[in-house]
């Protein structure tokens, strides 16, 4: 039986006991809380390949759009995925989304409506005409 810290030296206190109680085969790296939080933060940052507008920063808009083209869901866009995303953006893919909807009250720049299953803003009522039979 392996002796505990209490049996080895009764004068050990607190963290000294924890360190001495570890087995010698337990060679796990001891990390500080700061180091753990830094690693967690870094792991949650999106890969720079998600930067679709080329400004060097992955904005919320870049992240939302790029995730839709990350087919293998590995957290980065490969060359084919990025090419498809850029091509879709040039063809108006971004226009399928409403941006700035999280703003409310006086900060909202436009009125947002839902009519016949289509989302409309005050400047563009054309999509609702597509819902009527021809």
C-alpha positions in Angstrom: 0.0 0.0 0.0 1.3 3.5 -0.9 1.6 5.8 2.1 -0.4 9.0 2.1 1.0 12.5 2.8 -0.3 12.2 6.4 1.7 9.1 7.0 4.9 10.5 5.4 5.0 13.8 7.1 2.4 15.1 9.5 3.6 18.6 9.0 2.4 19.0 5.4 -0.6 21.2 4.9 -3.1 22.1 2.1 -1.6 22.0 -1.4 1.6 20.3 -0.2 -0.5 17.3 0.7 -2.3 17.3 -2.6 1.1 17.4 -4.5 2.6 14.6 -2.3 -0.5 12.4 -2.6 -0.2 12.3 -6.4 1.3 9.1 -7.7 4.6 9.4 -9.6 3.0 7.9 -12.7 0.5 10.9 -12.8 2.5 13.2 -15.1 -0.4 15.4 -16.2 0.5 19.0 -16.8 -0.7 21.4 -14.1 -2.4 24.4 -15.7 -3.6 27.5 -14.0 -7.1 28.8 -14.3 -5.9 31.7 -16.5 -4.2 29.2 -18.9 -7.4 27.1 -19.1 -9.5 30.1 -19.8 -7.1 31.4 -22.5 -7.2 28.0 -24.2 -11.0 27.9 -24.0 -11.3 31.4 -25.5 -8.8 30.5 -28.3 -10.7 27.3 -29.1 -13.9 29.3 -29.5 -12.5 31.9 -32.0 -13.5 31.2 -35.6 -10.8 30.3 -38.1 -9.5 33.2 -40.2 -10.8 31.3 -43.3 -14.3 32.4 -42.3 -13.4 36.0 -43.2 -15.4 36.3 -46.3 -15.2 40.1 -46.8 -11.4 40.1 -46.6 -11.1 42.7 -43.9 -8.9 40.5 -41.7 -11.7 40.1 -39.0 -14.3 37.4 -38.8 -17.4 39.4 -38.0 -20.8 38.0 -36.9 -22.0 38.2 -40.5 -18.9 36.4 -41.8 -19.3 33.7 -39.2 -23.0 33.1 -40.0 -22.5 33.0 -43.7 -19.3 30.9 -43.7 -20.8 28.3 -41.4 -23.4 27.6 -44.0 -20.6 26.7 -46.5 -18.4 24.7 -44.1 -19.7 21.3 -45.4 -17.3 19.1 -43.5 -18.0 21.1 -40.3 -14.3 21.2 -39.3 -14.4 24.9 -38.2 -12.5 26.2 -41.3 -13.3 26.7 -45.0 -11.1 24.8 -47.4 -10.4 26.3 -50.8 -13.5 24.7 -52.5 -15.8 25.8 -49.7 -14.4 29.3 -49.7 -14.7 29.5 -53.5 -18.4 28.4 -53.2 -19.1 31.0 -50.5 -17.5 33.9 -52.4 -19.4 32.9 -55.6 -22.7 32.7 -53.7 -22.1 36.2 -52.2 -21.4 37.6 -55.6 -24.7 36.1 -56.8 -26.7 37.8 -54.0 -26.8 35.0 -51.3 -26.4 37.7 -48.6 -29.6 39.3 -49.7 -31.6 36.3 -48.5 -30.9 37.5 -44.9 -32.1 40.4 -42.9 -29.3 42.2 -41.0 -29.7 44.4 -38.0 -32.9 42.8 -36.8 -31.5 42.5 -33.3 -31.9 46.3 -33.0 -35.2 47.4 -31.5 -37.1 50.5 -31.0 -35.7 53.8 -32.2 -32.4 52.1 -33.2 -34.1 49.9 -35.8 -33.4 51.5 -39.2 -36.4 49.9 -41.0 -39.7 48.3 -40.4 -39.9 44.5 -40.7 -43.0 42.6 -41.6 -44.1 39.1 -42.3 -46.9 38.7 -44.9 -48.0 35.5 -46.4 -44.9 33.6 -45.1 -42.5 36.1 -46.6 -40.3 38.5 -44.6 -40.4 42.1 -45.9 -38.9 45.3 -45.0 -40.5 48.7 -45.6 -38.5 49.3 -48.8 -39.2 46.0 -50.6 -42.7 44.5 -50.9 -41.9 42.6 -54.1 -41.5 39.2 -52.5 -45.1 39.2 -51.3 -46.2 39.3 -55.0 -44.6 35.9 -55.5 -47.0 34.3 -53.0 -50.2 35.0 -55.1 -51.3 32.5 -57.7 -50.7 33.5 -61.3 
